[in-house]
Amino acid sequence: MEDKQEKMEQEMESWSEGDITSRCEATGSDDSEDCVEITLDIRDDSLGSLKLEKNKPMAVLRSVVSGKLKTMVKSLSLSSRRLDRCKSGAMFALRGLRFITQNDAVGRGWDEVEKRFDELAVEGRMAESSEFVNELFEALVRRRGTTSISKTELFDFWEQIAGDSFDARLQIFFDMVDKDLDGRITGEEVKEIIALSASSNQLSRIQEKVDEYAALIMEELDPDNLGYIELYNLETLLLQVPSQSDISPSSENKRALSKMLSQKLIPTKERNPLKRFARDIKYFFLENWKRIWVLTLWISICIALFTWKFLQYKRRAVFEVLGSCVSVAKGSAETLKFNMALILLPVCRNTITWLRTNSKLGSVVPFDDNINFHKVIAFGIAIGVGLHAISHLACDFPRLLHAKYVEYEPVKKFFGDERPDNYWWFVKGTDGWTGVTMVVLMVIAYALAQSWFRRNRTSLPKTLKRLTGFNAFWYSHHLFVIVYVLLIVHSYFIYLSKKWYEKTTWMYLAVPTILYACERLIRLFRSGSKAVTILKVAVYPGNVLSLYMSKPKGFKYRSGQYIYVNCSDVSPFQWHPFSITSASGDEFLSIHIRTLGDWTSQLKCLFSKVCQPPSTSQSGLFTADLVQANNITRFPRLLIDGPYGAPAQDYRNYDVLLLVGLGIGATPLISILKDVLNNIKNHKSIEEGTSHNVNRSNTKRAYFYWVTREQGSLEWFSEVMNEVAEYDSEGIIELHNYCTSVYEEGDARSALITMLQSLHHAKNGIDIVSGTRVRTHFARPDWRSVFKHVAVNHINQRVGVFYCGKSCIIGELKGLAQDFSRKTSTKFEFHKENF
């Protein structure tokens, strides 16, 4: 302690008035001005702005000296009442009160903070989460008896915040609450810090129940009803060591296996480029062999047709006049016929669903990629159209227009006795205007099908923006009817083929168009007979509409499948796909719809009109059901079509499931969870002798990870979460819900929320964030740890990984599935939803 005092005295003696003045000048100080606004950067982002008084040099010196003396006194007092860290488990608690997330003083460094200070002292502005940083700043300066801060004092603050001392961190946290400096935290101060933490983490539900949660903390830490708590009470709560009862020989073995996996999964790079290339090729073929053989077959057929037609026209007399251009045009036309027929098959949904469900073709045919294959064929059509049109317009026609009489003689029977003299002659003919019209319609449909138009991601003027979106995509895609009619007409009037059996377009199109027409007729008939009765409606926070409907007679489906929904009050023509969220064994049919476009927004508005406003116990939840007789006739009429196959329906092929959903993408996975839960209930009923319906599932274990941004989203499937917690006594289903609006565990802004969550769940069994019996995690999952956890628990097993949601993490999940499959005995098979 004496060494510490001597060091401080030496530092104080080394300060001079000139030094202080130069520091003020370095930060842009000017006695003529009162203050300057800076931003105190605590984490990676700027958290708030503070007013920094520009004191005169001597005043600054007095302030700094006073601050140093107070720091010395404070450090002495802290040392005298420091707890035994070995007994209290401080190393564990340090993660619960870390003011710099995933950073330390060494990692970020004072130099960077100093540089940031100099920049923001002039250009600083108010930033997000300003409430928290202002409270932190006030806590740091309150005991110093000052309202200003210099760079030297900022350095002191930095050492306190970035240090490894748990006591210093806890003291700062305590100071943030104890504003009257009496060394005690009252119930009112606890309420204030709870409200502050809830606001910082965008947890409105907690803000609504501040009184209840403050009373819970006071009840836990103030059993004598003194009306306040002290620092050691708060430390006792934060230093709760995990239960040692969970440590068993089996868990020890799992730890050893986990450590071994970590070492095995360290990325290694093959030094030999040939071996590395061979290894990558091997993995690529093993993971994509279904796609490879289908694409290889398709490309081979296209090449064969092009070559056959090219050589055929090379031997004809017209080749002497038009050259290779005519062969290229006819070869590409032949591939166009094939692809125009083939492109209909991937969108024959009923046929694909039947094949997926009732045949073993799914083991060799990638039905999950039907829409992707549809897009690939469309690209092939675009190439064919380009080759065909360019060959004619840039080569065939110019050669014909400039051909001499002798050269023209062999083609008289195709183009007439008089040689065409301009391009208009070709365009005005039936073959010409039908070709041009088809190209224009194809370009429109192709452009509006792109995601940036279909999802309204373009920054267009309001008048033009109406021409984009899903409606534009839907209507433009139905121009294909006109295109196919024009294609038949175009092929009938082509110049170089006069005999009917040479006009082969109809032969290509006959079977696919009949099959597709039957599909549309079946949809029309089936949907017309499948009007459903609305049983219950709920409008959840986050603009989600849930509909519970009667199940049409004979309607059978599998969990993971989807249906198309039509509401004539919104649009009599539009059908939109939605995943089924009810289980196949449920007596009702349910879907959850998030408003993301015009159609879904209008549908939500229609149903919101018949819903009751939320009660005080239901935050933001509007409901209506069939029991409310005055609302029965006001429900909009819905038609459904389906069910249709989806990747998630293949979950029964796996004993172990890893289900990952982002936001509303959890819908097909909820249906799977319900199905697994129903099987658990059924198994219990059989054991109790109350049921004899044997319908056992192959699922031995299911891991469900749901990541959502808003707290209100956790209400969407709260009933399912509570049911799983109630009935799954064997732990078959493992639920993990993540709310990304809350700062990750270990961040000071969520430390109190974590503490409160643990207290409330231990006492009442309810999570304060979700309102369910399932505890909510904060921030985003560490997906590598998730896969590692599953791999450790299921050695030498196949795990079905099913994902539905935005594309932002598809690459990461797929890569991890491949990496763990290659390097461990657990084989992960990745599937993602496509709409």
NORURGI-V304643 format. One record per backbone hydrogen bond with DSSP energy under -1.0 kcal/mol. NH is the residue of the N-H (numbers start at 1). CO is the residue of the C=O. If there is no record, write none. Layout:
BEGIN
nh:NH co:CO
nh:NH co:CO
END
This chain:
BEGIN
nh:5 co:1
nh:6 co:2
nh:7 co:3
nh:8 co:4
nh:9 co:5
nh:10 co:6
nh:11 co:7
nh:12 co:8
nh:13 co:9
nh:14 co:10
nh:20 co:16
nh:21 co:17
nh:22 co:18
nh:23 co:19
nh:24 co:20
nh:25 co:21
nh:26 co:22
nh:27 co:23
nh:28 co:25
nh:29 co:24
nh:33 co:30
nh:36 co:52
nh:38 co:50
nh:40 co:48
nh:47 co:40
nh:50 co:38
nh:52 co:36
nh:54 co:34
nh:55 co:53
nh:60 co:56
nh:61 co:57
nh:62 co:58
nh:63 co:59
nh:64 co:60
nh:65 co:61
nh:66 co:62
nh:67 co:63
nh:68 co:64
nh:69 co:65
nh:70 co:66
nh:71 co:67
nh:72 co:68
nh:73 co:69
nh:74 co:70
nh:75 co:71
nh:76 co:72
nh:77 co:73
nh:78 co:74
nh:79 co:75
nh:80 co:76
nh:82 co:79
nh:88 co:84
nh:89 co:85
nh:90 co:85
nh:93 co:89
nh:94 co:90
nh:95 co:92
nh:96 co:93
nh:98 co:746
nh:103 co:100
nh:108 co:104
nh:109 co:105
nh:113 co:109
nh:114 co:110
nh:115 co:111
nh:116 co:112
nh:117 co:113
nh:118 co:114
nh:119 co:115
nh:120 co:116
nh:121 co:117
nh:123 co:119
nh:124 co:120
nh:133 co:129
nh:134 co:130
nh:135 co:131
nh:136 co:132
nh:137 co:133
nh:138 co:134
nh:139 co:135
nh:140 co:136
nh:141 co:137
nh:142 co:138
nh:145 co:142
nh:146 co:141
nh:154 co:150
nh:155 co:151
nh:156 co:152
nh:157 co:153
nh:158 co:154
nh:159 co:155
nh:160 co:156
nh:161 co:157
nh:162 co:158
nh:169 co:165
nh:170 co:166
nh:171 co:167
nh:172 co:168
nh:173 co:169
nh:174 co:170
nh:175 co:171
nh:176 co:172
nh:178 co:174
nh:179 co:177
nh:185 co:229
nh:190 co:186
nh:191 co:187
nh:192 co:188
nh:193 co:189
nh:194 co:190
nh:195 co:191
nh:196 co:192
nh:197 co:193
nh:198 co:194
nh:199 co:195
nh:200 co:196
nh:201 co:197
nh:202 co:199
nh:203 co:198
nh:207 co:203
nh:208 co:204
nh:213 co:209
nh:214 co:210
nh:215 co:211
nh:216 co:212
nh:217 co:213
nh:218 co:214
nh:219 co:215
nh:220 co:216
nh:221 co:217
nh:222 co:218
nh:225 co:222
nh:229 co:185
nh:234 co:230
nh:235 co:231
nh:236 co:232
nh:237 co:233
nh:238 co:234
nh:239 co:235
nh:247 co:244
nh:252 co:248
nh:253 co:249
nh:254 co:250
nh:255 co:251
nh:256 co:252
nh:257 co:253
nh:258 co:254
nh:259 co:255
nh:260 co:256
nh:261 co:257
nh:262 co:258
nh:263 co:259
nh:264 co:260
nh:265 co:261
nh:276 co:272
nh:277 co:273
nh:278 co:274
nh:279 co:275
nh:280 co:276
nh:281 co:277
nh:282 co:278
nh:283 co:279
nh:284 co:280
nh:285 co:281
nh:286 co:282
nh:287 co:283
nh:288 co:284
nh:292 co:288
nh:293 co:289
nh:294 co:290
nh:295 co:291
nh:296 co:292
nh:297 co:293
nh:298 co:294
nh:299 co:295
nh:300 co:296
nh:301 co:297
nh:302 co:298
nh:303 co:299
nh:304 co:300
nh:305 co:301
nh:306 co:302
nh:307 co:303
nh:308 co:304
nh:309 co:305
nh:310 co:306
nh:311 co:307
nh:312 co:308
nh:313 co:309
nh:314 co:310
nh:319 co:316
nh:320 co:317
nh:322 co:318
nh:323 co:319
nh:328 co:324
nh:329 co:325
nh:330 co:326
nh:331 co:327
nh:332 co:328
nh:333 co:329
nh:334 co:330
nh:335 co:331
nh:336 co:332
nh:337 co:333
nh:338 co:334
nh:339 co:335
nh:340 co:336
nh:341 co:337
nh:342 co:338
nh:343 co:339
nh:345 co:342
nh:348 co:345
nh:349 co:347
nh:352 co:348
nh:353 co:349
nh:354 co:350
nh:355 co:351
nh:356 co:352
nh:357 co:353
nh:358 co:354
nh:359 co:355
nh:363 co:360
nh:364 co:361
nh:365 co:361
nh:367 co:365
nh:369 co:366
nh:370 co:367
nh:373 co:369
nh:374 co:370
nh:375 co:371
nh:376 co:372
nh:377 co:373
nh:378 co:374
nh:379 co:375
nh:380 co:376
nh:381 co:377
nh:382 co:378
nh:383 co:379
nh:384 co:380
nh:385 co:381
nh:386 co:382
nh:387 co:383
nh:388 co:384
nh:389 co:385
nh:390 co:386
nh:391 co:387
nh:392 co:388
nh:393 co:389
nh:394 co:390
nh:396 co:391
nh:397 co:392
nh:399 co:395
nh:400 co:396
nh:401 co:397
nh:402 co:398
nh:408 co:404
nh:409 co:405
nh:411 co:408
nh:412 co:409
nh:414 co:411
nh:415 co:411
nh:416 co:412
nh:426 co:423
nh:427 co:423
nh:428 co:424
nh:433 co:429
nh:434 co:430
nh:435 co:431
nh:436 co:432
nh:437 co:433
nh:438 co:434
nh:439 co:435
nh:440 co:436
nh:441 co:437
nh:442 co:438
nh:443 co:439
nh:444 co:440
nh:445 co:441
nh:446 co:442
nh:447 co:443
nh:448 co:444
nh:450 co:447
nh:453 co:450
nh:454 co:450
nh:455 co:451
nh:456 co:453
nh:457 co:452
nh:465 co:461
nh:466 co:462
nh:467 co:464
nh:468 co:465
nh:469 co:453
nh:473 co:469
nh:474 co:470
nh:475 co:471
nh:476 co:472
nh:477 co:473
nh:479 co:476
nh:480 co:477
nh:481 co:478
nh:483 co:479
nh:484 co:480
nh:485 co:481
nh:486 co:482
nh:487 co:483
nh:488 co:484
nh:489 co:485
nh:490 co:486
nh:491 co:487
nh:492 co:488
nh:493 co:489
nh:502 co:499
nh:504 co:502
nh:508 co:504
nh:509 co:505
nh:510 co:506
nh:513 co:509
nh:514 co:510
nh:515 co:511
nh:516 co:512
nh:517 co:513
nh:518 co:514
nh:519 co:515
nh:520 co:516
nh:521 co:517
nh:522 co:518
nh:523 co:519
nh:524 co:520
nh:525 co:521
nh:526 co:522
nh:527 co:523
nh:528 co:524
nh:529 co:525
nh:530 co:527
nh:532 co:638
nh:535 co:548
nh:536 co:548
nh:537 co:624
nh:538 co:546
nh:539 co:622
nh:540 co:544
nh:544 co:540
nh:545 co:593
nh:546 co:538
nh:547 co:591
nh:548 co:536
nh:549 co:589
nh:550 co:533
nh:555 co:552
nh:561 co:558
nh:562 co:644
nh:563 co:578
nh:564 co:641
nh:565 co:576
nh:566 co:639
nh:570 co:567
nh:571 co:567
nh:576 co:565
nh:578 co:563
nh:580 co:561
nh:581 co:590
nh:586 co:583
nh:589 co:549
nh:591 co:547
nh:593 co:545
nh:595 co:543
nh:601 co:597
nh:602 co:598
nh:603 co:599
nh:604 co:600
nh:605 co:601
nh:606 co:602
nh:607 co:603
nh:608 co:604
nh:609 co:605
nh:611 co:608
nh:612 co:623
nh:621 co:618
nh:622 co:539
nh:624 co:537
nh:626 co:535
nh:628 co:625
nh:629 co:627
nh:631 co:628
nh:635 co:632
nh:639 co:566
nh:640 co:530
nh:641 co:564
nh:644 co:562
nh:649 co:646
nh:650 co:647
nh:651 co:648
nh:653 co:650
nh:654 co:651
nh:657 co:701
nh:658 co:800
nh:659 co:703
nh:660 co:802
nh:661 co:705
nh:662 co:804
nh:663 co:707
nh:665 co:662
nh:666 co:663
nh:667 co:664
nh:670 co:666
nh:671 co:667
nh:672 co:668
nh:673 co:669
nh:674 co:670
nh:675 co:671
nh:676 co:672
nh:677 co:673
nh:678 co:674
nh:679 co:675
nh:680 co:676
nh:681 co:677
nh:682 co:678
nh:683 co:679
nh:684 co:680
nh:685 co:681
nh:686 co:682
nh:687 co:683
nh:688 co:684
nh:690 co:685
nh:691 co:685
nh:694 co:692
nh:700 co:655
nh:701 co:655
nh:702 co:732
nh:703 co:657
nh:704 co:734
nh:705 co:659
nh:706 co:736
nh:707 co:661
nh:708 co:738
nh:714 co:711
nh:715 co:712
nh:716 co:713
nh:718 co:715
nh:721 co:717
nh:722 co:718
nh:723 co:719
nh:724 co:720
nh:725 co:721
nh:726 co:722
nh:727 co:723
nh:728 co:724
nh:729 co:727
nh:734 co:702
nh:736 co:704
nh:738 co:706
nh:739 co:777
nh:740 co:708
nh:742 co:739
nh:747 co:744
nh:750 co:747
nh:754 co:750
nh:755 co:751
nh:756 co:752
nh:757 co:753
nh:758 co:754
nh:759 co:755
nh:760 co:756
nh:761 co:757
nh:762 co:758
nh:763 co:759
nh:764 co:760
nh:765 co:761
nh:767 co:772
nh:771 co:767
nh:777 co:737
nh:779 co:739
nh:783 co:781
nh:786 co:782
nh:787 co:783
nh:788 co:784
nh:789 co:785
nh:790 co:786
nh:791 co:787
nh:792 co:788
nh:793 co:789
nh:794 co:790
nh:799 co:827
nh:800 co:656
nh:801 co:829
nh:802 co:658
nh:803 co:831
nh:804 co:660
nh:813 co:809
nh:814 co:810
nh:815 co:811
nh:816 co:812
nh:817 co:813
nh:818 co:814
nh:819 co:815
nh:820 co:816
nh:821 co:817
nh:822 co:818
nh:823 co:819
nh:824 co:820
nh:827 co:797
nh:829 co:799
nh:831 co:801
nh:833 co:803
END
